[in-house]
Amino acid sequence: MPEEVENTEQAEERPEVVELEALRAENEGLIAENEELIDTLQRVKAEFDNYRKRAARDQEGLVARAGERIVKELLPVLDDLERALEAAHAHEEAKLEEGVELVHRQLEQILEREGLSPVATDGMFDPHVHEALLTQPSAAEEGSVIEVLQKGYRFGDRVLRPARVVVAGPREGSASNGDEG
Amino acid sequence: MPEEVENTEQAEERPEVVELEALRAENEGLIAENEELIDTLQRVKAEFDNYRKRAARDQEGLVARAGERIVKELLPVLDDLERALEAAHAHEEAKLEEGVELVHRQLEQILEREGLSPVATDGMFDPHVHEALLTQPSAAEEGSVIEVLQKGYRFGDRVLRPARVVVAGPREGSASNGDEG
């Protein structure tokens, strides 16, 4: 009996028993931490998944709404065009001309609000925004734009369509009429 | 010396030592698992973050592109309107009328491609797509649309603008002319 007591006391003081207790506690902590990490990971993954699905839906919606917004803005233009057509069919020429001017102004304003702006053509030929369809001998400075065949437009900072222009050639008699730019 | 040997042998067989070994191994496994989970979590979080940033950029781009596409389609309409205006200023009435008809057709086609469709008005009044501005005594069936004051349009399956119409009242003399729908 005294032997047993001594054995027990020795066991509790033995370093491996102390380490055993510490390891058990540490393992419990690690298991709890792991479970928490797995929970967090599953939650983040689920959030990510939902976000992905929502983003795809949102994108479709955004594109549809962007289209709808512009289309809605264009309805008055369509209305006024129809009114102009009625004036044309009734041979009300003044009303027709007025109507066309109104429609033109409206459409220009809508497109401007969307980000459209005309390309400047009152100066030298600029290959970034102009397309030279012809070079013609001219009294104007060589290389300057002398005629606009089709207006050019930017959308935001990009050139949506270059202006198609005629460029002044050399002033001398040796005209290079008809050259493609 | 023989005592020591015996002690060592006893130690190796003691259950707490066996458990100690198992716990140490388990501990190492748990720590490794833990590190892996933290790595995975950080990776998923970083992916999520990047996805979020990219999605925001993509959305801006999508909306801008949707606008740009429609604006680009409308450039020929603007060109033809300008040509019609030139005809108007030159008093070329036939050319002006032709031009307006062309512009109207173009704009209608573009908007149709975008998803616009006119609301039908050749039948009974339908509060889902019509707005009754007037009820007038009429030879037509009571409740039928007898005049369209402004065309209505759907965009996809939504009513973008109801058609503003005049509705036939009762055929009898007790006309309810002027009622708001």
Interface residues (C-beta under 8 A of the other chain):
Chain A: A11 R14 E16 V17 E19 L20 L23 R24 E26 N27 L30 I31 E33 N34 L37 I38 T40 L41 V44 K45 E47 F48 Y51 R52 A55 D58 Q59 L62 V63 A64 A66 G67 E68 I70 V71 K72 L74 L75 V77 L78 D79 L81 E82 A84 L85 A88 E93 L96 E97 G99 V100 E101 V103 H104 L107 E108 L111 E114 G115 L116 Q150 K151 Y153 F155 G156 R158 L160 R161
Chain B: A11 R14 E16 V17 E19 L20 L23 R24 E26 N27 L30 I31 E33 N34 L37 I38 T40 L41 V44 K45 E47 F48 Y51 R52 A55 D58 Q59 L62 V63 A64 A66 G67 E68 I70 V71 K72 L74 L75 V77 L78 D79 L81 E82 A84 L85 A88 E93 L96 E97 G99 V100 E101 V103 H104 L107 E108 L111 E114 G115 L116 Q150 K151 Y153 F155 G156 R158 L160 R161
